[in-house]
Amino acid sequence: MTPKILEKLKEIEEKRDIEILLAVESGSRAWGVASPDSDYDIRFIYRHEKDWYLSPGTKTKPSNS
């Protein structure tokens, strides 16, 4: 499952224009009590570009136009 998770994290980075600094597995799998149908819970710490923090107003990814 790891390649799928890494691919999804990369997709999130690109879609949200962020950089994921740290990602960890949480939930039943992290505790070693997962059942065969358990999902994957991932938590992560991320950052935006500096200008995102310094600009007022609504925070959205700029369009590619």
ChimeraX attribute file (.defattr): number of C-alpha atoms within 10 A of each C-alpha:
attribute: neighborCount
match mode: 1-to-1
recipient: residues
	/A:1	6
	/A:2	7
	/A:3	8
	/A:4	9
	/A:5	15
	/A:6	12
	/A:7	11
	/A:8	12
	/A:9	17
	/A:10	14
	/A:11	12
	/A:12	14
	/A:13	16
	/A:14	12
	/A:15	10
	/A:16	12
	/A:17	16
	/A:18	16
	/A:19	16
	/A:20	15
	/A:21	9
	/A:22	9
	/A:23	14
	/A:24	10
	/A:25	14
	/A:26	12
	/A:27	15
	/A:28	14
	/A:29	14
	/A:30	13
	/A:31	9
	/A:32	8
	/A:33	10
	/A:34	13
	/A:35	9
	/A:36	6
	/A:37	6
	/A:38	11
	/A:39	11
	/A:40	14
	/A:41	13
	/A:42	13
	/A:43	11
	/A:44	11
	/A:45	10
	/A:46	12
	/A:47	13
	/A:48	13
	/A:49	10
	/A:50	8
	/A:51	8
	/A:52	16
	/A:53	10
	/A:54	8
	/A:55	9
	/A:56	8
	/A:57	7
	/A:58	7
	/A:59	9
	/A:60	9
	/A:61	12
	/A:62	8
	/A:63	5
	/A:64	4
	/A:65	3
